[in-house]
Amino acid sequence: MKRFTLVELLVVIAIIGILTSMLLPALSKARLKSRQALCLSNQKNMYPAIAIFTEGNDDILPWSQRRYGNQDPHVWWKRQIYTFMGGTAPDTSNWSTMYIDEMGEGVFLCPSEKTGNIGHGAGGYGWNLNYLGWGGETENHHKPKNINQVELPVETSPLGDTSDDVNLPGWAKQMFYSPSMAGGQNIGNRHFLGINRLWLDGHASYSKTSAVLAGKNGDQDYYYKMIK
């Protein structure tokens, strides 16, 4: 029986090491791509619940942070659509029931979200508060919006990946900031230096962060506004 010499074994080990070093980056990229695809799927799966909520709420879209009139706790947009995804309706009299684990799990969790937030800061998805409703009464742009006011649903984004800045407070992780807010510093970049966004016609797509910041037609916030 022929035995391998030490030199031959070292050569084989070296070859395996070279092949591994060549394959690992490709495998890593494939894994990141699969996470990006799952994130897109999550956002698409939220759309039917958004549509059902809106249809049953006199065409008023969900809103980001609190009920119109500032009566209910934060992160209300997740609670609003969660009810139409098989979840139970919240007990609005009890704050402790508002931040259930499901708000940062399953379809509400971007697989590439790495900030480690829990409770109301979990998940990595936010609602377009500046143009599609925050919940305050006093300022017009904060009020919940009627979907019939949206000129181009295919170019209007209600939600998407939030900022990846670990220093942002938890409540800010539920906000889908438009590029002009905070100087664009709160725009994420977790998917190959870009983000996924849902659109009001039901599709979801990926954009480089640089493209998000550029907007369209000279308007940084073009894709976030109801009126173009």
N, C-alpha and C positions, 0 to 999 in steps of 0.2 A: 504494500500500500504506500502510495506516494504521500509524503508529508510536506506540508508547507513550511518553507523557511521563514525565519523571523522577518526578513526583508519583504517577502511576498505578503505576509500578514499585514505589515505596516503599510504596504502599498494599497491593499484592499481597504484597510481602515481609512487611509487618506482619501481614496476615491469615494467611499461612503460619506465621509465628512464634506467633501466638495459638493456631492450631489444633494446632501441635506441642506447645505448653505444656499444652494441654488433654488431648492424647492420651498423652503420655509417662507420666503417673502411672497411667493405666489399663493401659498396656502393661507397666509395671513390676509392677503388682499381679498381672496375668495371669501374668507370668513367675514370681513368687513362689508363686502358687497352683499352677503346674505343678510346681515343685520340692517343694511340700508333698505333692502327689499322688504324685510319684515316691517320696518318702520313705515314704509309707504303703504303696506297692507293694513297696518293698524289705523292709519289716518283714513284710508278708504272705508274701513269698517265702521268708523265713527259717523260717516255721512248719513246713512239711513236714519240713525237716531236723531241727528240734527234736523233732517227733513221732516220726520214725524213730529218732533217737538214743535217745529216752526208751523207746520200745517195745523196743529191742534191748538196753537197759541195765537190765533188771529194773524198769522204770517210774521210774527215777531221772532227774530232769531234768538238763540241763547245769548247770554251776556257773560262777561268775563268774571267779575270779582264778587258781585253782590246783587241781590234782588233790587229791582227798581224801587226806589224809596229807601234804600239802604236798610232794609229790614232783616236780611238774612246774612249768615256768615260768608266768608270768602270761598273761592273756588267753586262757585255755583254752577259754572258751565258744565263741569264734569257731572255734578249731581243731576243736572237737568237732563242730560242725554243718557246717563246711566240708567235712569228709570225705564228708558225705551230699549235697553240692551239686556233686559232680563233682571236688572237689579231692583232692589226694594226702594220705595220712596223714603226720603229722609224724614226724621223727626226734627222739624225745624225749631222746636222748643228746646232742644238739647244740643248744645255745641259739640259735645263729645261724640255725637253720632255723625258729625259732618265730615270728619276726616278719616273715613274708614280705609282699610288697607287697599281695597279695590280701586281707589282713586290713583294709586301708583303701581298697579299691577295689570297684567294681561294687555288688553288693547290700549290701555292708558300708559304703558311703559315702553319708551323707546329703548331697544336693546343696546344702543350705544351711549345711553345717558350715563355719565360717570361721576356726577357731582355728589351722589350719595345722599341726596335729600330724602327726607321721610315726611309722612303726613301730608300737609297741604303743599309742600314743596316737591313732592315726588313725581316721577313719571317722565318729565322732559318735554311735555306738550303744553302750549299756551294758546289762549284765545286772543284774537285781534281786538284789544280793548279800545284803542284810540278811534277806530272807525266803525266797529260793529258792536259797540256797547260795553260799558263798564258797569253801569248800574246807578250812577248818581242822578239826581233830579235837576240840579241847578245848571249844569252845563250841557248844551244840546248834544255835543259829540259823545257824551257819556251815557246817554239814554239808550235803552235797547232799540234795535233798528228793525224796520220792516223790510223783508227780503225783496218786496216789489220795488223798493227804492234803488236796488242794485242794478246799475246799467249793464254791466258785463259780468255775469256770474263766472264765466270761464276765465276771467282775468281778475277775480277778486278772491282773496284768501282769508278765510275765517280763522284758521289755526295752522300751527306748524311747530317745528322744533324750536325750543326756547334756547336761551343763552347757555353757554357752557362755562361761564364764569363762576367758579366755585365760591367767590366772595359775595355774590349777590344774595340777599336775604331770601328765605324760602318762599315768601309770597310773590316775589318777583319771578320765580320760576314758573308761575302759572300765566304769565303775561307774554303774548306774542307781539313783541315790540316792532313797530314799523321802523324803517331805517333812519328817519329823521329824529326819532326819540333817542335821547342820551347820546347823540352824535354817532349813532350806529354801533356803539360799543356793546349793546345787548343782543346783537344778532349772532346766532350760533354758527358753528363750523364743524360739527361732529362727524359729518359724513364726507370724507375726502375734501375737507375745507368748504363744505356747503351744508345746506339744510333741505329737508323735505317739507313741502307745503301742501295742504288740502285746498281745493278750490270749490266755489259754491255751485259748480255744475256737477260735482261728485268725483272728479278725478284728482289724483295726487301726483306731484312731480318733484324732481330734484333740481336745485339751482346752486351754483357756486355762490359763496358768500359775497364775492366781488360783484356778481350779477345782481344779487338781492340789493346791495347798497347802491347800485347804479340805477335801479328802477327802469322807467320807460318814458320816452318823450320828455326828457329833462326833469321828470318828477320822481324823486326818490321813493315816494310813498304810493306811486301809481297803482301797484298791485294790491294795496291794502284799502284803498278808498272805494266807497260805493259809487260816487260820482266821479267820472274820469275827466 
